[in-house]
Amino acid sequence: MAAGGSILIAGCQSPSATRPAAAQKEAGPRLGRARPDRLQMTLREFDLPLRHAFTLSRGSKRTARTLIVELAQDGMRGYGEGPESTYYGASLAAMRSALERARPQIESMRCGDPAEFWHRIRPAFENQPFGLCALDEAAHDLWGKLRGQPVWKLWGLDCHAGPPSDYTIGIDTIDVMVAKMNEFPGWPVYKIKLGTPHDVDIIRALRQHTRAVFRVDANAGWTPEETLRKAPALKALGVEFIEQPLPPDDWAGMKEIFPRCTLPIIADESCLAEPDVDRCADCFHGVNIKLVKCGGITPARRMIARARQLDLKVMIGCMTESTVGISAIAQLRPLLDYADTDGALLLAKDIATGVRIDRGRFVYPKVNGCGVRLLRSARTQPPV
C-alpha cells in the first residue's frame, strides 16, 4: 500500500492526449451532432427496480432512481452516475439543474486530464457532489477510451490486486435475511445492515449458514453504550469491524468508544469529503470513501492518499447504483483494504455492462476507460 500511495500521486499526471489506433477502432460511428471536437453532454434518468426491498436503520426502498451522464467527443462516449439520495439531499432534479447550469462551460472544453477538468468545473457544483461525481466518472471513462487503455492501467495499477467485495444484506426479518444471503452463496465477505433490537440474534442466525467473514453496518443507528455492549458478542461471531455505529455528528461519543471498543470502527456518514479524513483519524480505525459523497474519482484518490498518511484503513463503498457507478469505483480497488461494491447486484435489472462482481471477485471487461457500455435499451431512453 505504501507503493500504491506513490502510484496514486504519480498517476495524477496525464498521459499523452494522442488518441491511439485501438481507440479509433473501438469508437464505432461518429456522433452526428455539431462540434465533435468538443465535449457533448447527455443526461438520462432511470428508475432501477431492486431484487428485494432494501432496508437500513433509517428507512426502506424498492426502487433506486439514478442519473446517467454521458460525455462524448471524437466518436467516443464516457459514462458516469449520480444515484439519488434523499438522506443527503441529492435529488435528480438538483443534480440535473447543476449539470445544466454548467453545460456551456462543459461543452466548451475538450477531454484531457480528468483531474484538471474536475478542478476547473468544481466551482459550478457547490453543494452538489453527486452531480459532480457523475460528471467526473464520465470524464474518466471517456479519457481512458480516447487513449485506448483502462483507467486503472493509465494510473499504473494492477487490476488483479486489491480486496474482494462484500455482499450486503439489508435489514428484514431473520428468516428473510438468511434467505437473502443464501440467494448469493459462496461470498468471502457479507456486510450485514443492523440497527434493530435483535442485532446479535441476526448475526448468530446468519453464522449458522456460512463461515464467511461478516462486517456490520449500523448506519448511525446505535448509541455508545449499545456499541460497547454488542461489540464483544459480534466479535465472537466472526465480525471483522463495525461501520458507523453512531450518528455522524456524535464526535464526543466516538472519542469515548474509540479506545474501548473490541472491534475496529470504520467511518461512513462521518467521512463525506476530503477534510473529514483528518477529523476521523482520532475517532475511527478507517474510512469508507464513497465517490458520490466526495464528488468523484478525483477527490477520492486524494482522500485515499491522505488516509494512508494517517495510517487509516481504506474502504470504498457504493450506493444502490448500476454497473456504471460500480465500474468507476472498481478502478480504485488496487489501492484499498476493503471493498463494498455490490450495488448493481441489488438490482432486478441493470442498464449497463462493465466491471462485474462474481462472489466477491472483480471481473474487468476488455473495454477501455472504466469499461462501461450502456445497454441498447438504456441508450433509447430519451434525454432529460
Secondary structure, 3 states (H helix, E strand, C coil): CHHHHHHHHHCCCCCCCCCCHHHHHHHCCCCCCCCCCCCEEEEEEEEEEEEEEEEECCEEEEEEEEEEEEEEECCEEEEEEEECECCCCECHHHHHHHHHHHHHHHCCCCCCCHHHHHHHHHHHHCCCHHHHHHHHHHHHHHHHHHHCCEHHHHCCCCCCCCCCECEEECCCCHHHHHHHHHHCCCCCEEEEECCCCCHHHHHHHHHCCCCCEEEEECCCCCCHHHHHHHHHHHHHCCEEEEECCCCCCCHHHHHHHCCCCCCCEEECCCCCCHHHHHHHCCCCCEEEEEHHHHCCHHHHHHHHHHHHHCCCEEEEECCCCCHHHHHHHHCCHHHCCEECCCHHHHECCCCEECCEEECCEEECCCCCECCCEECHHHHCCCCC
